[in-house]
């Protein structure tokens, strides 16, 4: 656990992202909370300000090299160094079968979900190495190891994240970098609600029932649960854990 340097969390204004920031701050960590939604980020920042840790916020487009480079520089300038990166930012994109999907949707989803992780790693790694090492946690999905009907771009982006993360684990493991994936299934978040509405616009509740039925423990996950696993990987996981995917899916991955 390294609380002297900063942890960057992207997608910090979302359900899982805000939970991760809150949990890190609760442990006394220094956090740069990054999101594109200024209003939501500012709203969360009011609550975070009373936490034991120290927080700074940055409004950024995670698919922009300029913005991600700035976020890393800002964390170093504000907190003196970087200890970890938690990549959570993502979008669903449109619901369409592959032949009906638009090129614009594919490019946007891949940029926000996968390219952003690559950019975060690209600019975070030199800073982590300069501090003697650090940890990277990325966010996969149940669909990162399965097909996703009508969510081809999203599914492809999550598969890409696992490949990138495992590559970093191999390339930088001997330099005290640990890179792992937390991989949730359906959660009670805005994205979760959008997924339910996307699959069954006429009856989103039926989609939730379908997801619950597919889960061996019979329920939908909470964002705090997936965030807690990511925070554990950042702060507490044994140093020998590297390059793994940790499902937080109620047992769906066991089926």
N, C-alpha and C positions, 0 to 999 in steps of 0.2 A: 504494500500500500504506500503510495507516494502522494502526500497531501501538500507538499511544498511547491509543486508545479501544477499547471492547469490541465483540466480535462475539457475538451471540446465536445459538445453534444449538438448534432444537427437534427433538424425537425423538432426543435425544443418546445415549440408551442403546441404540438399535437399531444394526443393522449399518452402514448408510450414515451415520447420525448420529454414532456413536462414531468412525468413520473420519474424518469431517469435523473433529470436535473434535481428534482426535490430530494431524491434518495442520496445523490452524491453530496448535495449541500448538507443534508442531515448528518453525514459522516464527517463534515468539516472540510470538504474539498473545495478547491477553487474551480469555478466552472465558467466557460464561455458558452452561453446558450445562443444557438444560431437558428434562425428561421426567416422565411420570407414574409411572414404575416406580422407586420409591425404592431398592429393593434392588439393582437392576441399575445404577442411576446411581452409588450408593455404591461398588459393585465396580469400575466403570470409573474412578472418581475416584482410587482408590488408584494405579492405573497412570498416570493423567494427572499426578499430583502430581510425578513426576520429569521432566516435560517442560520444555523451555526457557521456554515461555510461562507464563501465570498463569490458573488456572481457578477458577471458582466454580460451584456446582450449585444448581439450583432444581427442586423437585418441583412440578409444575403441570399443570393441565388446560388444554391449549391452546385449547379451545373456550370457555373462561371469560374474559369481559372483565376481571373482577377479577384473575384470575391473570396474564393477559398484560400488563395495566397494571403489575402488581407486578413482573413480570420486567424490564420496561424500566426502571422506577424503581430496581430493585435493581442493574442493570448500571451505571446512572449513579452511584449512591451508592458502589458498590464500586470502579469503575474510572474515574469522572470523565467519562464520555461514551459515546456509542454510535457505532460506525463502520459496522456492518453487521448484517444479519439473514439467517439461512439457515433457511428453513422446510422441515423434512423430515418432521415428525410426520405419521403417516397410519395408517389402518386399512383393511383390506379390506372388512369387512362380510360379510354372508351371500352365499352362492352361490345365486341363484335367477333365473329369468326374470322379466321386469318385472311381469307380471300376478300372479306368485306372491310377489313381494317384499313385505315388511312396511313400513308407514309408519315404524315405529320405527327400522328399519334405515336407511332412506333419510335420516331426520333426523339420526341419529347419525353416519353416514358423512359427510354434508355438513358437519356441525358440526365434526368433528375434522379433516377434510381441507381443506375450503374456507373455512368461517367462521373457522377458526383463522388462516389466512393473512391474511384481511381484518383480523382483530383485531391480528395482529402488525404489519401495515402501519400500521393506524390509530394505534397507540401508538408505534411505532418512528419513523414519519416526522417528527413534531415534534422528537424527540431528534436524529435525523440532521440535520435542517435547522439546529438550534441549533448543531451542530458544523461547519457549513459544507457539509454534504452527506454522502453515503455510498452504500452499495450494498445492494441487496436481491436475494437469490437464492431462488427458490422451486423446488419439486420437482414436475415433471409426471410423465409416464409415456408409454410407447408408446401407452397407451389414451387419452391426452389428445388424440390426433389420429385415433383410430380408434374403432370400436365394440368393446365388451367383453362377449362372451357370458357371461351369468349374473352379470355384475358391473356392472349398470346404475348403481347409486348411486356406486360407486367411479369408474366411467368419467365420469359427470357431474361429480363433484367435481374430477377432474383437468382436464377441459375448463374448468371455472370458474376454476381457478388460472391457467391461461394468459391468460384474459381479464382477470383482475384485474391480473396482472403487466404486461401490455402497457398497460393503462390507467394504471398508476402511471408507467411509462416515459414516456408522453405527457404526463401532468399535471405531473410533477416534473422532467423532463429539464433544463429551463432553470434549475433550482435545484440543480444538481449532484447529483441523485439518479439512480442507474443501477439498473434492475430487469430481471433476466433469469431465464430458466428453464433448469434442467438436467433433461433428460427421459430417464431410463433405461428400458430394457426389463427382462426378467426378470433377477434377480440372485440370488446365493447368500446369502440372508438368511432369517430366520425368516418374513418375509412371503412370500418366494419359495417356501419349503417349503410354506407354507399354501396358496399359489396352486396348486401342483402337486397337493396333496392335495384341494383343492376341485374341481379339474377332473376328476381321476381318483382318487377315494377308494380304489378297489380296486387301483390300480397307479400311485402317484405318479411312479415312475421313468419310466413311459411318457409322462407329461406333460412331464417334463424333456426327454426325447428329442425330443418334438414341438417344444418351444421351441428346442432346439438346432438342429433341422432347419430351423426358420424363420429362423434367423440366418445371414446370408451368411458370417460368419466361423466358424460351426459350434460356438459355445459359449455358455454363460451368462455374464453379466457378474459382476464382483466389486464389492462395495459401495465398495471403495477407489477404483475407477475413476470412478464417478459422483461420489463425494465430491471427488475431485481436480479435476474440472471445476468444481464449485461453488466450491471454494476458489480456483481460478484466477479465476473471475468476481468473487469478493470482493476478492482481493488484487492480481491481476496484469493483468487484462484491460485493454486500451486503453480510455480514457475514452469513445471514440466508440461502443463496443459498448453498446447499450441496446435493450431490448424484444425480444430474440431468444430463441428456443428452441434449445437445444443438445442434440441427441440423443446419448445414450451407449448405443447399442443394437446394436452390431456390424454396423450397416448395414441393420437391419430397416426403418427409415424410408425407405430408398432404394428399396425394393421396390415 
